[in-house]
Every structure is written in C-alpha cells, then in structure tokens.
Amino acid sequence: MTGNVISCVLAVALVLPTLSLASTTDQGVTRAQVRAELSQLEQAGFQPGAANINYPYELRHAERTLRESRASADSANTATVASASKQGL
C-alpha cells in the first residue's frame, strides 16, 4: 500500500513540471502581424480575394518576391554601412 502511494506521488511530481511548461508556450502571431504580412503580399502582387485556380502558385510567387526584395534591401544596407565605415562615419 505504501509503495503505491509513493509511486503515485512520484508520478505526479514528474508530470507536474511538464504540464506547467505546456501552458507557457508561444502565443503565435498577432492580428496586426497577419495584416502587415497580407499587406506586403498584396504589394508583391498577390490578390487574396480573386477567384483563381492558381492560388498556391501566386502566393508562393509573392512570397518569393518579398524574400528577394528583403534580401536586396539587406545587401544594400550592408553596402551602405560598409561605405560609411570606410569613410570614417
């Protein structure tokens, strides 16, 4: 009988930290973040309201366009910082 009680207490002690960690997970993205991303996709040429059978392809194309524009902007920023450091700014 005492062995069963000890086993139960030990099992609860091992499971309790796992349950507390599960409640502190990431909440995901906010509505504002989703709207901002949708706006960026629309600027890249994606039309979410259009009845189009090529929907997945157009979405991927808009995402690729965004990635490329961000990459070129990042490289431009890197070049500007390098140029400024050369000039001693």
C-alpha positions in Angstrom: 0.0 0.0 0.0 2.8 2.4 0.9 4.6 1.6 -2.3 1.5 2.5 -4.4 1.2 5.9 -2.6 4.9 6.6 -3.2 4.6 5.6 -6.8 1.6 7.9 -7.3 3.4 10.8 -5.6 6.5 10.3 -7.7 4.4 10.1 -10.9 2.6 13.4 -10.1 5.9 15.0 -9.2 7.4 14.0 -12.6 4.3 15.0 -14.6 3.6 18.4 -13.0 6.6 20.3 -14.4 5.6 19.1 -17.9 2.1 20.4 -17.6 3.3 23.8 -16.3 5.7 24.1 -19.3 2.9 23.4 -21.7 0.9 26.4 -20.5 3.8 28.8 -21.3 4.2 28.1 -25.0 4.4 30.8 -27.6 1.1 32.5 -28.4 1.7 32.7 -32.2 1.3 35.8 -34.4 -0.9 38.7 -33.6 -3.7 40.0 -35.8 -1.6 43.1 -36.6 1.3 40.9 -37.8 -1.0 38.9 -40.1 -2.5 42.1 -41.6 1.0 43.5 -42.1 2.1 40.3 -43.9 -1.0 40.3 -46.0 -0.4 43.9 -47.0 3.1 43.1 -48.0 2.0 40.1 -50.1 -0.6 42.3 -51.8 2.1 44.9 -52.7 4.1 42.0 -54.1 1.2 41.2 -56.5 -0.9 38.6 -54.6 -4.6 39.1 -54.8 -6.3 37.2 -51.9 -9.9 38.0 -52.9 -9.5 36.9 -56.5 -11.2 33.6 -57.6 -8.1 32.0 -59.1 -7.2 28.4 -59.5 -3.5 29.3 -59.4 -3.8 30.5 -55.8 -1.0 28.4 -54.3 1.5 29.3 -57.1 0.6 33.0 -56.9 1.1 33.1 -53.2 4.5 31.3 -53.5 5.5 33.8 -56.2 4.5 36.8 -54.0 6.4 35.3 -51.0 9.5 34.7 -53.2 9.3 38.3 -54.5 9.1 39.5 -50.9 12.1 37.4 -49.9 14.1 38.7 -52.8 13.3 42.3 -52.1 14.2 41.9 -48.4 17.5 40.2 -49.4 18.4 43.0 -51.8 17.4 45.6 -49.2 19.6 43.8 -46.6 22.6 43.8 -49.0 22.0 47.5 -49.8 22.0 48.3 -46.1 25.2 46.2 -45.6 26.9 48.1 -48.5 25.8 51.5 -47.0 27.2 50.5 -43.6 30.5 49.3 -45.2 30.8 52.5 -47.2 30.1 54.7 -44.1 32.7 52.8 -42.1 35.3 53.3 -44.9 34.7 57.0 -44.8 35.0 57.0 -41.1 31.5 58.0 -40.3 
